[in-house]
Amino acid sequence: MRVTLAATHLRRWLPWAVVGALAVVAWGLWAQGRDAGGTGPKRAAAPAPVRVATVGQEDVVAEVQAVGMVQAAAQVVVRPRVEGLLASVAFREGQLLRQGEVIARLDDREARAEVARWQAEVDRLTHQLTLARADQQRYDDLASQAAVSTQQRDQQAAQTRQIDAQRRAAQASLAAAKVQLDHTVIRAPISGRAGLKGVDPGNLVRPSDERGLLTITRLDPVHVVFAVPQARWQAVREALQTPGGDAVPVRLSEGPEGAQNATAGAAAPLMGRVLTRDNQIDAATGTLRLKAEFANADERLLPGQPVTVRLPVQTWRQTLVVPAAALQQGLRGPMVWRLKPGDGALQAEPVWIEVRWQDDARVAVVSGLAAGDRVVVDGHARLKPGAPVRVLTQEGAKEGTQEGRDGDSR
């Protein structure tokens, strides 16, 4: 009974199994015929659109670029030396001041009275000293004639010296009172540009006032403090140690991005010189601070302004140069894609190079390329060794790039 049921089940599904097997074989034969020529020959891969640049030779100046901050050559917060009422202000905000020029006055009536009191004390003691010296002379004459005792003569001499000491102490107090009186007249300690006024006349001012009366800043010349990476310090040190290294020139562009954000009407970069360097590397940032000086007669630079500093450290004559956009990082190090003639079309080949110097715009090459070689600067993503390429012109670059994207999407 069990054998009869199995046979019946097999007869029911056998025709369907045969039909399925025939369908699989037919589909395989159809696909093979299509690939073999049923729909024509297989299309070759389309050339990859690229933009190229020619390897050139030129003088390369290696520069260390850093962001710096403008600092005043000298800056003073003017505060009163004595406490008093601010009577008058003799400067205008933003005025160019000369050293020693009167800029403010305090109420000096109390100071003048103190000077007068000590002057009177000095005069009184001077008269007493004159009388005591005359008495001393008479006692000396009488003592020589044995008319007075030696004790009386010595007492008179001591009194004369005592009055003289009192007079000298009064003279010192008079000098101190005159200094206090002189401090009621506030003068510019340095030459420079006056800042905004910190207090108005009529206010009580003290030496401990944090804000002060005003800030005077010397703006010509100005200093720029900038930090160079520790990795570049060796090249910078060699530049500073060359003959005349204390006058190493530096170039400055305004703004934290320098020439990258400059417009057609931007002012030309300023030229200055390195003054000194710090005595240690900052362990937190791995940088070394340097200070440069720039002429600033037109006050183009102001303290606190961020700038970009470029310090030339070495120059190579007629070295091979490629655009920075051509440089790629491969498994074996830096490389570029160089064009070479192929079978009916240009092809791209990887070339490993030795880099001498690199910045944002260009790469100085030691070996691996020759002048006149053409290297790829745009379109690297679709390249592989021996792949055909199509060079785009400037006019067709945008169209070619879009075509490549359409091809990728297809």
C-alpha positions as CSV (number, residue, x, y, z in Angstrom):
1,M,0.0,0.0,0.0
2,R,2.8,2.4,0.9
3,V,4.7,1.7,-2.4
4,T,1.6,2.4,-4.4
5,L,1.2,5.9,-2.9
6,A,4.8,6.8,-3.6
7,A,4.5,5.7,-7.3
8,T,1.3,7.8,-7.6
9,H,3.0,10.9,-6.1
10,L,6.1,10.5,-8.5
11,R,3.9,10.3,-11.6
12,R,2.1,13.5,-10.6
13,W,5.3,15.7,-10.2
14,L,7.5,14.2,-12.9
15,P,6.1,16.2,-15.9
16,W,6.6,19.5,-14.0
17,A,10.2,18.6,-13.1
18,V,11.0,17.9,-16.8
19,V,9.5,21.2,-17.9
20,G,11.6,23.2,-15.4
21,A,14.8,21.5,-16.5
22,L,14.1,22.3,-20.1
23,A,13.4,26.0,-19.2
24,V,16.8,26.3,-17.4
25,V,18.7,24.8,-20.4
26,A,16.9,27.1,-22.8
27,W,17.7,30.3,-20.8
28,G,21.3,29.3,-20.6
29,L,21.6,28.8,-24.4
30,W,19.9,32.1,-25.0
31,A,22.2,34.1,-22.7
32,Q,25.3,32.4,-24.2
33,G,24.1,33.3,-27.7
34,R,23.6,36.9,-26.7
35,D,27.1,37.2,-25.2
36,A,28.6,35.4,-28.2
37,G,27.2,37.7,-30.8
38,G,23.4,37.5,-30.7
39,T,23.3,41.3,-29.9
40,G,26.6,42.3,-31.4
41,P,30.2,42.6,-30.0
42,K,30.8,43.7,-26.4
43,R,31.5,47.5,-26.2
44,A,35.0,48.6,-25.0
45,A,35.2,50.8,-21.9
46,A,34.8,54.5,-22.6
47,P,37.9,56.7,-22.0
48,A,37.9,58.5,-18.7
49,P,37.7,62.3,-19.0
50,V,40.6,64.0,-17.2
51,R,42.3,67.3,-17.0
52,V,46.1,67.5,-17.3
53,A,49.0,69.8,-16.6
54,T,52.5,69.9,-18.0
55,V,55.5,69.3,-15.8
56,G,57.6,72.5,-15.8
57,Q,60.9,73.8,-14.4
58,E,61.1,76.9,-12.3
59,D,62.7,78.4,-9.3
60,V,61.0,77.3,-6.1
61,V,61.1,79.2,-2.9
62,A,60.3,77.0,0.0
63,E,58.1,79.0,2.5
64,V,56.8,78.1,5.9
65,Q,53.3,79.5,6.3
66,A,51.9,80.3,9.7
67,V,49.0,82.3,11.2
68,G,50.2,85.2,13.4
69,M,48.9,87.9,15.5
70,V,49.8,91.6,15.3
71,Q,51.2,93.1,18.4
72,A,52.1,96.7,19.2
73,A,55.8,97.5,19.4
74,A,55.0,99.3,22.7
75,Q,51.7,99.7,24.5
76,V,51.1,101.5,27.8
77,V,47.9,101.8,29.9
78,V,48.2,105.3,31.4
79,R,47.1,105.5,35.1
80,P,47.6,108.3,37.6
81,R,50.5,108.0,40.0
82,V,48.6,109.7,42.8
83,E,45.0,109.7,43.9
84,G,43.0,112.8,43.0
85,L,40.2,114.5,41.2
86,L,40.6,114.5,37.4
87,A,40.5,118.2,36.6
88,S,41.0,118.2,32.8
89,V,41.9,116.1,29.8
90,A,44.2,117.5,27.2
91,F,44.0,114.9,24.4
92,R,41.6,113.7,21.8
93,E,40.7,110.1,21.3
94,G,42.7,108.7,18.4
95,Q,45.3,111.6,18.6
96,L,48.9,110.9,17.8
97,L,50.8,111.8,21.0
98,R,54.4,112.6,21.5
99,Q,56.4,111.4,24.5
100,G,56.2,113.9,27.4
101,E,53.2,115.7,26.1
102,V,50.6,116.7,28.7
103,I,47.5,114.6,28.4
104,A,45.6,115.2,31.7
105,R,45.8,117.2,35.0
106,L,44.6,116.4,38.5
107,D,43.4,118.8,41.1
108,D,46.8,119.9,42.6
109,R,45.7,122.3,45.4
110,E,46.5,119.9,48.1
111,A,49.8,118.9,46.6
112,R,50.8,122.6,46.3
113,A,49.9,123.2,49.9
114,E,52.1,120.3,51.0
115,V,55.0,121.7,49.0
116,A,54.5,125.1,50.6
117,R,54.4,123.6,54.1
118,W,57.7,121.7,53.6
119,Q,59.3,124.7,52.0
120,A,58.5,126.8,55.0
121,E,59.9,124.0,57.3
122,V,63.2,124.0,55.3
123,D,63.4,127.8,55.5
124,R,62.9,127.7,59.3
125,L,65.5,125.0,59.9
126,T,67.9,126.8,57.6
127,H,67.7,130.0,59.7
128,Q,68.2,127.9,62.9
129,L,71.2,126.2,61.4
130,T,72.8,129.5,60.5
131,L,72.4,130.8,64.1
132,A,73.7,127.5,65.5
133,R,76.8,127.6,63.4
134,A,77.4,131.2,64.5
135,D,77.1,130.1,68.2
136,Q,79.4,127.2,67.4
137,Q,82.1,129.5,66.1
138,R,81.9,131.7,69.3
139,Y,82.1,128.6,71.6
140,D,85.1,127.4,69.7
141,D,86.8,130.8,70.2
142,L,85.9,130.9,73.9
143,A,87.1,127.3,74.4
144,S,90.4,128.1,72.9
145,Q,90.8,130.9,75.5
146,A,89.6,128.6,78.3
147,A,86.6,130.9,78.8
148,V,84.1,128.0,78.5
149,S,84.3,124.4,79.2
150,T,84.9,121.8,76.6
151,Q,81.6,120.2,77.5
152,Q,79.7,123.3,76.6
153,R,81.5,123.6,73.2
154,D,80.7,119.9,72.4
155,Q,77.0,120.4,73.4
156,Q,76.8,123.3,71.0
157,A,78.4,121.3,68.2
158,A,75.9,118.4,68.7
159,Q,73.0,120.9,68.6
160,T,74.3,122.3,65.3
161,R,74.6,118.8,63.7
162,Q,71.1,118.0,65.0
163,I,69.5,121.1,63.3
164,D,71.4,120.3,60.1
165,A,70.0,116.8,60.1
166,Q,66.5,118.1,60.6
167,R,67.0,120.5,57.7
168,R,68.1,117.7,55.4
169,A,65.1,115.6,56.4
170,A,62.8,118.5,55.6
171,Q,64.5,119.0,52.3
172,A,63.8,115.3,51.4
173,S,60.2,115.7,52.4
174,L,60.0,118.9,50.2
175,A,61.4,116.9,47.3
176,A,58.8,114.1,47.8
177,A,56.0,116.7,47.9
178,K,57.3,118.2,44.7
179,V,57.2,114.8,43.1
180,Q,53.6,114.3,44.2
181,L,52.8,117.7,42.7
182,D,54.5,116.8,39.5
183,H,52.4,113.6,39.3
184,T,49.2,115.7,39.2
185,V,50.3,116.6,35.6
186,I,50.0,113.4,33.6
187,R,52.3,113.1,30.5
188,A,52.5,110.6,27.7
189,P,55.1,108.0,28.6
190,I,55.7,107.0,25.0
191,S,54.9,108.3,21.5
192,G,51.9,106.6,19.9
193,R,48.3,106.7,19.0
194,A,45.8,107.5,21.8
195,G,43.0,105.0,22.4
196,L,39.5,105.6,23.7
197,K,39.1,107.7,26.9
198,G,38.7,105.6,30.0
199,V,37.3,108.3,32.4
200,D,35.9,111.8,32.2
201,P,37.0,114.9,34.1
202,G,35.3,115.2,37.5
203,N,35.9,111.6,38.5
204,L,38.1,110.5,41.3
205,V,41.0,108.5,39.9
206,R,43.4,106.2,41.7
207,P,46.6,104.3,40.7
208,S,44.8,101.0,41.2
209,D,42.2,101.7,38.6
210,E,42.3,98.8,36.2
211,R,41.1,100.6,33.1
212,G,43.3,103.7,33.4
213,L,42.8,107.0,31.7
214,L,43.7,105.7,28.2
215,T,45.9,103.3,26.3
216,I,48.7,104.6,24.1
217,T,49.9,102.3,21.4
218,R,53.0,102.6,19.2
219,L,51.9,101.4,15.8
220,D,55.0,102.1,13.7
221,P,56.7,99.6,13.5
222,V,54.5,96.7,14.7
223,H,55.4,93.2,15.7
224,V,53.9,90.0,14.5
225,V,54.2,86.8,16.6
226,F,53.6,83.6,14.8
227,A,54.2,79.9,15.4
228,V,55.9,77.4,13.1
229,P,55.4,73.7,13.3
230,Q,58.1,71.7,15.0
231,A,58.6,69.6,11.8
232,R,59.6,72.8,10.0
233,W,61.9,74.1,12.7
234,Q,65.1,72.6,11.2
235,A,64.6,74.5,7.9
236,V,63.8,77.7,9.8
237,R,66.8,77.3,12.0
238,E,69.1,76.9,9.0
239,A,67.6,80.0,7.5
240,L,68.2,82.0,10.7
241,Q,71.8,80.8,11.0
242,T,72.8,81.9,7.5
243,P,75.1,85.0,7.2
244,G,72.8,87.9,7.9
245,G,70.2,85.5,9.3
246,D,69.1,88.1,11.8
247,A,67.5,89.9,8.9
248,V,65.6,87.0,7.3
249,P,62.7,88.5,5.3
250,V,59.1,87.6,5.9
251,R,56.0,88.3,3.8
252,L,52.7,89.1,5.4
253,S,49.2,88.9,4.1
254,E,46.2,90.3,6.0
255,G,43.6,87.8,7.3
256,P,44.0,84.3,8.7
257,E,43.9,82.8,5.2
258,G,46.3,85.3,3.5
259,A,46.3,85.2,-0.2
260,Q,43.6,82.7,-0.4
261,N,41.0,85.2,0.5
262,A,42.6,88.2,-1.2
263,T,40.6,90.0,-3.9
264,A,41.8,91.8,-7.0
265,G,41.8,95.1,-5.2
266,A,43.6,93.8,-2.1
267,A,46.7,95.6,-1.0
268,A,50.1,94.1,-1.7
269,P,51.7,91.8,0.9
270,L,53.9,93.6,3.5
271,M,57.6,92.7,3.8
272,G,59.3,92.6,7.2
273,R,62.2,90.9,9.0
274,V,62.5,88.3,11.7
275,L,63.6,89.8,15.0
276,T,63.9,86.8,17.4
277,R,62.5,83.5,18.4
278,D,61.3,81.9,21.6
279,N,63.7,79.8,23.7
280,Q,61.5,76.6,23.8
281,I,58.9,74.6,21.8
282,D,55.4,74.7,23.2
283,A,54.8,71.1,24.2
284,A,51.0,71.5,24.0
285,T,51.0,72.6,20.3
286,G,54.3,71.4,19.1
287,T,55.2,74.8,17.7
288,L,57.9,77.4,18.2
289,R,57.0,81.1,18.3
290,L,58.9,83.7,16.3
291,K,58.6,87.5,16.3
292,A,58.9,89.6,13.1
293,E,58.9,93.4,12.6
294,F,57.0,95.3,9.9
295,A,56.9,99.0,9.0
296,N,53.4,100.4,9.5
297,A,53.5,104.1,8.8
298,D,50.0,104.0,7.3
299,E,48.8,102.0,10.3
300,R,47.5,99.3,8.0
301,L,48.0,96.8,10.8
302,L,46.4,97.0,14.2
303,P,47.2,95.0,17.4
304,G,45.1,91.9,17.7
305,Q,44.7,91.5,13.9
306,P,45.2,87.9,12.6
307,V,47.5,87.7,9.6
308,T,49.3,85.1,7.5
309,V,53.1,85.1,7.6
310,R,55.2,83.3,5.0
311,L,58.9,82.8,5.9
312,P,61.2,81.7,3.0
313,V,63.7,79.1,4.2
314,Q,65.3,77.7,1.0
315,T,65.4,78.3,-2.8
316,W,65.9,75.7,-5.5
317,R,66.8,76.8,-9.0
318,Q,65.0,75.3,-12.0
319,T,63.5,72.3,-10.3
320,L,60.7,70.2,-11.6
321,V,57.3,71.4,-10.5
322,V,53.8,69.9,-10.8
323,P,50.5,71.3,-9.5
324,A,49.5,70.2,-6.0
325,A,46.3,68.8,-7.4
326,A,48.3,66.1,-9.3
327,L,49.8,64.6,-6.2
328,Q,48.3,61.3,-4.9
329,Q,49.2,59.1,-2.0
330,G,49.7,55.5,-3.1
331,L,50.8,52.3,-1.2
332,R,54.4,53.0,-2.1
333,G,54.3,56.7,-1.3
334,P,53.6,59.9,-3.3
335,M,52.6,59.4,-6.9
336,V,51.1,61.0,-10.0
337,W,49.2,59.7,-13.0
338,R,51.2,60.4,-16.2
339,L,49.8,60.2,-19.7
340,K,51.5,57.9,-22.3
341,P,50.6,56.9,-25.9
342,G,48.5,53.7,-26.1
343,D,46.8,51.6,-28.8
344,G,44.9,54.3,-30.6
345,A,44.3,56.4,-27.4
346,L,46.1,58.0,-24.5
347,Q,46.6,55.9,-21.4
348,A,47.3,56.7,-17.8
349,E,50.2,55.1,-15.8
350,P,51.0,55.6,-12.1
351,V,54.5,57.1,-11.5
352,W,56.0,57.2,-8.0
353,I,57.9,60.4,-7.3
354,E,60.3,61.8,-4.7
355,V,58.9,65.1,-3.3
356,R,61.3,67.9,-2.4
357,W,58.8,70.5,-1.1
358,Q,55.1,70.9,-1.2
359,D,52.7,73.7,-0.5
360,D,49.0,74.4,-1.3
361,A,49.7,75.3,-4.9
362,R,52.6,73.2,-6.2
363,V,55.0,70.3,-5.6
364,A,58.7,70.4,-6.2
365,V,59.8,67.0,-7.6
366,V,63.3,65.4,-7.2
367,S,62.9,62.3,-9.4
368,G,60.3,60.2,-11.3
369,L,59.2,62.8,-13.9
370,A,60.8,64.8,-16.7
371,A,60.1,68.3,-18.0
372,G,57.3,68.2,-20.5
373,D,55.5,65.2,-19.1
374,R,51.7,65.5,-18.8
375,V,50.1,64.6,-15.5
376,V,46.5,64.3,-14.4
377,V,45.2,67.0,-12.1
378,D,41.5,66.1,-12.2
379,G,39.6,62.9,-12.8
380,H,41.7,60.5,-10.7
381,A,38.8,58.5,-9.4
382,R,38.2,56.5,-12.7
383,L,41.9,55.8,-13.5
384,K,43.7,52.5,-13.4
385,P,47.0,51.4,-14.9
386,G,46.7,51.4,-18.7
387,A,43.2,52.9,-18.7
388,P,42.3,55.0,-21.8
389,V,41.7,58.6,-21.1
390,R,40.3,61.6,-22.8
391,V,41.9,65.0,-22.1
392,L,39.4,67.8,-21.5
393,T,39.9,71.4,-22.5
394,Q,39.0,74.2,-20.2
395,E,35.8,74.8,-22.2
396,G,34.8,71.2,-22.1
397,A,35.9,70.4,-18.5
398,K,32.5,71.0,-17.0
399,E,30.7,69.1,-19.8
400,G,33.2,66.2,-19.6
401,T,32.9,65.9,-15.9
402,Q,29.1,65.8,-16.2
403,E,29.4,63.1,-18.9
404,G,31.6,61.0,-16.6
405,R,29.0,61.3,-13.9
406,D,26.2,60.2,-16.3
407,G,28.3,57.3,-17.4
408,D,28.8,56.3,-13.8
409,S,25.1,56.5,-13.1
410,R,24.4,54.3,-16.2
